[in-house]
């Protein structure tokens, strides 16, 4: 009997371990919440999702329960971070609705190349950041660079390009000129009819009469041999 219980407990532990290994907070977010923004590509990518009706601490606890992070920043209504070996999850209060939360999932490469180092160190330990991003990671972008996430970065200000120029309609201009309505018929002696295209009455042109060449009569005589 004891052996049977031992076997059953071992089986449950194996199932629990397999389930824990398969847990992925990023996949959970992708399956549960709508995508609102994407930046970058490949291993340097960031995706933002919107969670309706849940505040930052509640969403952070929900994701940490799905996949335990290496570090979780202290609880805040405005912004929190969850750090994993393969991603950084940035949770922020939606600026347009205090009841909603924006979940930004950044690849390690994206977080390393975008976030201000001093900003992240305000939420996470420097030792952890160095272990994830590398010992030489620091902010070399200057004091003017202050990336804090989706709601702060100018690169995320998605302003759809609108073409305010209206399609130009074809314009017409009053032009004067003439065209020939038919070719002249030499055999009939009629000339081609010329008409202006501005609606005016064409001037009648009288064709001068052609003068026939004149011949002169010559007189003379010849002798027959």
C-alpha positions in Angstrom: 0.0 0.0 0.0 2.8 2.4 0.9 4.6 1.6 -2.3 1.4 2.5 -4.3 1.1 5.8 -2.5 4.7 6.6 -3.2 4.3 5.9 -6.8 1.2 8.1 -7.0 2.9 11.0 -5.3 5.9 10.7 -7.6 3.7 10.8 -10.6 1.9 14.0 -9.3 5.3 15.6 -8.7 6.4 14.8 -12.2 3.2 16.3 -13.6 3.7 19.4 -11.5 7.2 19.9 -12.6 6.3 19.5 -16.3 3.5 22.0 -15.9 5.8 24.5 -14.2 8.4 24.1 -16.9 5.8 24.7 -19.5 4.5 27.9 -17.9 5.2 31.0 -19.8 3.9 34.4 -18.7 4.5 35.9 -22.2 2.4 33.2 -23.9 -0.3 33.6 -21.3 -0.5 37.3 -22.0 -0.6 36.7 -25.8 -3.5 34.2 -25.3 -5.5 36.3 -22.9 -5.1 40.0 -23.9 -5.3 42.0 -27.1 -2.1 43.3 -28.8 -2.0 47.1 -29.2 1.6 47.7 -30.4 4.7 46.0 -31.9 8.2 47.5 -32.2 11.3 45.9 -33.6 11.8 42.4 -35.1 13.4 39.1 -34.4 15.3 38.9 -31.1 15.0 42.7 -30.7 11.3 43.1 -30.3 8.7 44.6 -28.0 5.0 43.9 -27.8 2.4 45.7 -25.8 -0.9 44.3 -24.7 -3.9 45.9 -22.9 -5.6 44.4 -19.8 -9.0 45.9 -19.2 -10.3 46.4 -15.7 -7.2 45.3 -13.8 -4.6 47.4 -12.1 -0.9 47.0 -12.3 -0.3 45.1 -9.0 -3.1 42.6 -9.8 -1.7 41.9 -13.3 1.8 41.6 -11.9 0.7 39.0 -9.4 -1.3 37.2 -12.1 1.8 36.9 -14.4 4.2 36.0 -11.5 1.8 33.1 -10.6 2.0 31.8 -14.2 5.7 32.0 -14.4 7.9 32.9 -11.4 10.3 35.8 -12.3 13.9 36.1 -11.3 12.9 39.4 -9.8 9.7 41.4 -9.2 9.9 45.1 -8.4 8.1 46.4 -5.4 4.3 46.9 -5.7 3.2 50.1 -7.3 -0.1 51.4 -8.8 1.8 53.1 -11.6 4.6 50.8 -12.9 6.2 47.4 -12.1 8.7 45.1 -13.6 9.0 41.3 -13.9 12.4 40.1 -15.0 13.0 36.6 -16.6 16.0 35.0 -18.4 14.5 35.7 -21.8 12.3 38.8 -21.3 11.5 41.8 -19.3 7.8 42.6 -18.6 7.0 46.2 -18.0 3.5 46.8 -16.5 2.2 50.4 -16.5 -1.1 52.1 -15.7 -2.9 53.0 -18.9 -2.7 56.8 -19.2 -6.1 56.9 -20.9 -7.8 54.7 -18.3 -6.6 54.3 -14.7 -8.5 51.0 -14.4 -6.5 49.3 -17.2 -3.0 48.1 -17.4 -0.5 48.1 -20.3 1.7 45.0 -20.4 4.9 45.5 -22.4 6.9 42.4 -23.1 10.5 43.1 -24.2 13.1 40.7 -25.4 16.4 40.9 -23.4 18.1 42.5 -26.4 15.3 45.1 -26.8 15.4 46.0 -23.1 19.2 46.2 -23.1 19.3 48.6 -26.1 16.3 50.8 -25.2 15.9 51.3 -21.4 17.7 54.0 -19.5 20.0 52.1 -17.1 19.5 54.5 -14.2 15.8 54.2 -14.6 15.7 50.4 -14.4 18.0 50.5 -11.4 15.3 52.4 -9.6 13.1 49.3 -9.9 15.5 46.4 -10.1 18.8 45.5 -8.4 22.0 46.4 -10.3 23.4 42.8 -9.8 20.4 41.2 -11.5 20.5 43.7 -14.4 24.2 42.9 -14.9 23.6 39.2 -14.8 20.8 39.5 -17.4 22.2 42.2 -19.7 25.9 41.6 -19.1 28.5 43.1 -16.8 29.4 45.8 -19.3 25.9 47.0 -19.7 25.3 50.7 -18.9 23.7 53.7 -20.4 25.9 55.4 -23.0 23.2 57.3 -24.8 23.6 60.5 -22.9 21.5 62.3 -20.4 18.8 63.3 -22.9 17.9 59.7 -23.5 15.3 58.6 -21.0 13.3 55.5 -22.3 10.8 54.4 -19.7 8.5 52.2 -21.7 5.5 52.4 -24.1 3.8 55.4 -22.7 6.9 57.5 -22.5 8.9 56.8 -25.6 8.5 59.1 -28.6 9.1 56.1 -30.9 5.8 54.7 -29.7 3.8 57.8 -30.5 1.8 56.2 -33.3 0.6 59.0 -35.4 -1.1 57.6 -38.5 0.1 59.4 -41.6 -2.8 61.1 -43.2 -2.6 62.6 -46.7 -4.4 66.0 -46.4 -3.8 66.8 -50.0 -6.9 66.3 -52.1 -6.8 64.7 -55.5 -6.5 67.3 -58.1 -9.3 67.3 -60.6 -8.4 67.7 -64.2 -8.7 71.3 -65.2 -9.9 72.7 -68.5 -8.9 75.9 -70.1 -10.5 77.8 -72.9 -8.3 77.4 -75.8 -8.8 78.8 -79.3 -7.7 77.2 -82.5 -9.0 75.4 -85.5 -9.4 72.0 -86.9 -10.2 70.6 -90.3 -13.5 68.8 -90.6 -12.6 67.0 -93.8 -10.0 66.7 -96.4 -10.3 68.8 -99.6 -11.7 67.0 -102.6 -9.7 68.1 -105.6 -12.0 66.5 -108.1 -15.1 68.4 -106.9 -13.2 71.7 -106.5 -14.5 72.2 -102.9 -12.1 73.4 -100.3 -11.8 72.0 -96.7 -14.2 73.5 -94.1 -12.4 75.3 -91.3 -14.2 75.8 -87.9 -12.9 77.3 -84.7 -13.4 75.2 -81.5 -14.4 78.2 -79.3 -17.8 78.4 -80.7 -17.2 81.5 -82.9 -18.4 81.7 -86.5 -15.6 81.0 -88.9 -14.7 83.7 -91.4 -15.6 82.8 -94.9 -12.5 82.8 -97.0 -13.0 83.2 -100.8 -10.5 81.2 -102.7 -9.0 83.3 -105.4 -9.7 82.0 -108.9 -6.8 80.3 -110.5 -5.7 82.0 -113.7 -5.1 79.7 -116.6 -1.8 80.0 -118.4 -2.1 81.9 -121.6 -0.6 80.7 -124.9 0.4 82.9 -127.8 -0.2 82.1 -131.3 2.8 82.2 -133.6 2.6 82.7 -137.3 5.1 81.4 -139.9 5.6 79.3 -143.0 7.5 76.3 -144.1 8.4 75.0 -147.6 7.8 71.5 -148.8 10.6 69.9 -150.6 
